[in-house]
Amino acid sequence: MPQVWYGVHGRGTVGEGVLTSGFSRVDGTLSCEGVSLERIAEEVGTPAYVYSSSVVRDRYQRLDAALANIPHRIHYTLKANSNRGILAVLHELGAGVDVVSGGELFRAKRAGFAGSDILFGGVGKSQAELKEALQAGVRMINVESASEVRMINDIAGELGLVAPIGIRVNPEVTVDSSHKYIKTGEKGAKFGVPFDEVPGVAMLVAVLPNTRLIALDMHIGSQLFRLDGYVDGTNRLLELIAQIGEAGISTLEYLDIGGGLGVAYDDEKSPDLDAFAAALAERVTPTGLTMLMEPGRFIVGNCGVLLTRVLYRKHSGGRDFLVTDAGMTELIRPSHYDAYHRIERVRATESRMTADVVGPVCESGDFLALDRTMDEAGPGDLLAVYDVGAYGYVMASNYNSRPRGVEVLVDGDRFAITNERERYEDLVRLEQADPQWRDG
Ligand SMILES: Cc1ncc(COP(=O)(O)O)c(C=O)c1O
């Protein structure tokens, strides 16, 4: 098996043509498309997540075009970023979505996606969530165990429906991802049906009266830079498709290869979409199935910055610290995944410093960057933390009772708040000042 590496272009290009970056300097000051980040910060305050709609459009259209020779549907994964404004951009482009909870299903429907636009997945769907998905008429539910199949069959029976089922297969392939928490398709992972058990689960779906097998699915990991995992995983799915066919099941319509395409945060090589598409076309086209894809990070990872203001600068134990008004509560990726995010001062400077950029949260693990050589900055300066479009706001928390920041979408020369900054009242909205005691 040749080891095909993604792209050779580094940050800035993917396959043919320059990637839309969305962020550039105008007279030394960073702008998102046609809007100055200083202006946005003045208007909405910090911390603020600022998203470029043209980056979202660029990545979706680029992927869609690369897959043009394969019958396919792109279902954007809400878990990466479920901002209403971003969903509106993708809806307008004709994307479908992939959701993993009742909450994401609710958001997708509110954003205008029809049931047939929605795939429903997740390792631990509750009975209530499955019922909501079936009532919404989702295109498919990706199941992860035989017991889930039985539960769906019962619920679908009560609703008088036949549930469209995809089986999420654990293809048990090795992937080369940046962190162990984002590998999901190796032997022993909690996700998916173990490879050897898939034919049995397929037969179960086929014989139960209220389920119909329409897809095999995999999702092998995230932030992937090599084709091998997709090629190996798809080959494994093809083996199963052959076995299932031999067992007399002929209802398959889709082969779902999941998400996982990597993006550049630093100097990683961007995916060569043409090589990716060619490798998949060779395998998927002969099956006559429609390929589904569930990208998250690839679509939105590079579309956003987190704007944060430096509160204090201090020196301790021989190190310089910049204390910012954003931290792990706004972006947990540095502390949770050891992730690198580029940081620049919004107003350009030639001076450099080496610092730990830390947040205001009472945790030693609260940092945005450690020992980073970066633009010199001090109190009052505005910083842009790059590439927070995926797994940024969606993983934000209220720890230390910090209201979540505001989200802004830029489109050309205009911008809009698409999600207001939380207020203190939001933090206590569900609290019961006068608890209604019940007998135990
Ligand atoms: C089932 C499934 N599909 C798609 C995705 C999206 O992955 P990515 O953002 O790496 O494209 C994930 C992410 O964890 C996932 O679990």
The ligand as an ORCA input file, in Angstrom:
! r2SCAN-3c Opt
* xyz 0 1
  C     -19.007     10.687     13.931
  C     -18.237     11.923     13.611
  N     -18.335     12.439     12.383
  C     -17.664     13.554     12.033
  C     -16.844     14.205     12.932
  C     -16.117     15.451     12.492
  O     -14.758     15.323     12.574
  P     -13.820     16.479     12.011
  O     -14.207     17.729     12.691
  O     -12.452     16.036     12.342
  O     -14.065     16.533     10.540
  C     -16.690     13.703     14.222
  C     -15.799     14.362     15.189
  O     -15.487     13.917     16.232
  C     -17.423     12.522     14.571
  O     -17.326     11.990     15.800
*
